[in-house]
Amino acid sequence: MGKIKTHKASAKRFSVTGSGKVKMNHCHHRHNLGKKSSKRKRHLRSPALVQGTMAANIRKLIQK
């Protein structure tokens, strides 16, 4: 049985922290920023953690 390959598109979007949590960037922070409030844009800058089963699926995709 061969090795499991890394899903490169997912590897560019997600990363795993030292404690095993999956970290991602928020969406909606590329364009049309003039109509969004400063508070909304500020919160979109910070990374978010993926929750639950989705985190387990992503961890399988991006394993090295």
N, C-alpha and C positions, 0 to 999 in steps of 0.2 A: 504494500500500500504506500502511495506516494505522500509527500509532505503536503500540508494544507498551505495554500498560497495566501498571501496578504491581499485583501481587497483594497487596491491603491486609492480609489476614490474616497473610501471611508477613512483610510489612514490619513488623508490630507485634511479631513474635516473634524476628526475626533482624536483625542489623546487620553491615555490612562494615567492617572495620578499615582503617586507612590503608594497610597492606601488602596488602590484598585478601583477607584471611582472613575467614571468616564466623563470627560470634560468636552464641552462643545462651545462654539461661538453662537451668539444670537443671530437670527436672520432680520431682514428689514432695516439694515443699516448701511445700504449701498447707495441708494438714490431716493429722490423725493423727500429729502431731509428737511426742506423748508417748511413743510406742513406739519412736521412732528415737533412736539414740545421738547424743550431742553432736558426736562426730567426723563422723558421717554428715551431720548438719544443717549443720555448718560447711563441709564440702566441697560441699554442694549450693548454698550461697550464692554461690560464685564462678562466673563465667561459663565456658563451655566453647567449644571450637572445633569446627566441623563438619568432618568428614574426607572427602576423596576426591571421588567423583562427586556425592555429595549436595550438597556445597558449590557445585559448578558449577551444579547445577539451581536451588538457592536463589538464587544470584547472578543468574540469568536472571529469576527471578520478581520480585525486589525492585529491579531496575534502575530508575533514575529516568527 
